[in-house]
Amino acid sequence: MKTFLFLMLVIFSVPLNATELIIKTETETFVYQTDIAQTPQELQQGLMFKKELPDNYAMTFLFPSSRVVRMWMKNTFLPLDMIFFDADGVISHIHQNAEPFSEETISSFLPAAGVIELLAGTVKEKKIKVGDLIQLKR
């Protein structure tokens, strides 16, 4: 029930724009501005065709139910770090430095409620790791 309530809170209370993404590590908290992709079209497009992003920006993908997620970098100009998180907001898998334009599948391996895309190198620089927490806030 806790998981369901978290998902419903995130999915239905977060507007597409001007949302804060908070990543809490053991030692620090990082805040990013994020857009939320939820519709099939938004989920499919993501950051495709973007040629630059601010350092404090992320794209967040939210799914209606947790599942093994497969992403790719087709038509994506920028190298990205992908952070997969579960329905409780816990980071469950990280893929660093996804190669631009690659059609290789990047899997969450475990069921994920969402994925965050950040500029490549962010995970390493901020020392973000599996087990850290994700929050979305208006």
NORWO-V645012 format. One record per residue. N is the residue number from 0. PHI is phi in degrees with one decimal (NA if undefined). OMEGA is omega in degrees with one decimal (none if undefined). Layout:
((N PHI OMEGA) (N PHI OMEGA))
//
This chain:
((0 NA 178.6) (1 -57.6 179.5) (2 -62.3 179.9) (3 -60.9 -179.9) (4 -64.1 177.3) (5 -60.2 -179.5) (6 -61.5 -179.3) (7 -64.6 177.9) (8 -61.2 -179.4) (9 -66.9 -173.5) (10 -67.9 -172.7) (11 -97.6 -178.3) (12 -109.0 -175.1) (13 -106.9 177.2) (14 -73.6 -178.4) (15 -63.3 -176.6) (16 -115.5 173.4) (17 56.9 177.5) (18 -108.3 175.7) (19 -94.5 172.1) (20 -107.5 179.9) (21 -116.7 175.5) (22 -114.0 -179.5) (23 -106.7 174.7) (24 -97.4 179.2) (25 -62.1 -172.3) (26 -116.3 -175.0) (27 -142.3 174.0) (28 -123.7 -179.7) (29 -118.5 -178.4) (30 -117.4 178.6) (31 -127.1 168.1) (32 -84.9 -176.7) (33 -138.6 166.9) (34 -98.6 -179.3) (35 -106.9 174.2) (36 -98.1 -179.2) (37 -131.6 -178.3) (38 -74.9 178.6) (39 -53.9 -179.9) (40 -67.0 178.9) (41 -63.9 179.6) (42 -64.9 -179.2) (43 -73.2 -174.3) (44 -81.6 179.9) (45 50.2 -178.7) (46 -100.0 177.2) (47 -54.9 173.9) (48 73.6 176.3) (49 -76.0 -178.4) (50 -105.8 175.3) (51 -157.6 178.4) (52 -140.3 172.4) (53 -66.6 180.0) (54 -60.5 -175.7) (55 -97.9 -176.8) (56 -113.5 174.5) (57 -140.7 169.7) (58 -110.1 -179.5) (59 -116.1 177.4) (60 -105.1 176.8) (61 -117.6 -178.3) (62 -111.2 -177.0) (63 -64.4 174.9) (64 -149.6 180.0) (65 -68.0 179.5) (66 -162.9 172.8) (67 -68.3 -174.5) (68 -105.9 175.9) (69 -124.3 -178.8) (70 -117.0 171.3) (71 -151.1 -174.1) (72 -115.3 179.7) (73 -54.3 178.5) (74 60.2 178.8) (75 -107.6 -173.7) (76 -78.7 -171.5) (77 -102.3 172.0) (78 -69.1 -173.9) (79 -131.4 164.5) (80 -99.2 178.1) (81 -115.5 180.0) (82 -115.4 179.1) (83 -97.2 -179.9) (84 -134.2 -177.4) (85 -89.1 -175.1) (86 -67.3 176.5) (87 -94.9 179.2) (88 82.8 -179.8) (89 -95.8 178.4) (90 -66.6 -176.5) (91 -109.5 179.3) (92 -161.3 177.5) (93 -132.5 172.1) (94 -118.9 -178.0) (95 -98.8 172.8) (96 55.6 175.2) (97 -62.4 -173.4) (98 -78.4 178.2) (99 -54.9 175.9) (100 68.8 -178.5) (101 -71.2 174.8) (102 -101.5 175.2) (103 -67.9 -179.0) (104 -75.7 175.0) (105 -113.3 -173.1) (106 -103.5 173.3) (107 -78.9 -177.7) (108 66.8 177.4) (109 -111.5 176.0) (110 -57.8 -179.5) (111 -126.2 174.7) (112 -90.7 -178.4) (113 -167.0 179.0) (114 -137.4 174.7) (115 -114.8 174.1) (116 -112.0 178.1) (117 -127.6 174.8) (118 -56.0 179.5) (119 -56.8 -179.5) (120 99.3 -178.1) (121 -65.1 -178.3) (122 -59.0 -179.9) (123 -65.7 -178.1) (124 -60.2 -176.3) (125 -90.1 -179.7) (126 58.3 176.8) (127 -78.4 -177.4) (128 -143.0 175.3) (129 -56.8 -178.7) (130 101.1 175.7) (131 -68.4 -172.5) (132 -110.3 177.1) (133 -115.0 171.5) (134 -134.8 173.4) (135 -115.3 -174.8) (136 -141.7 175.7) (137 -68.6 none))
//
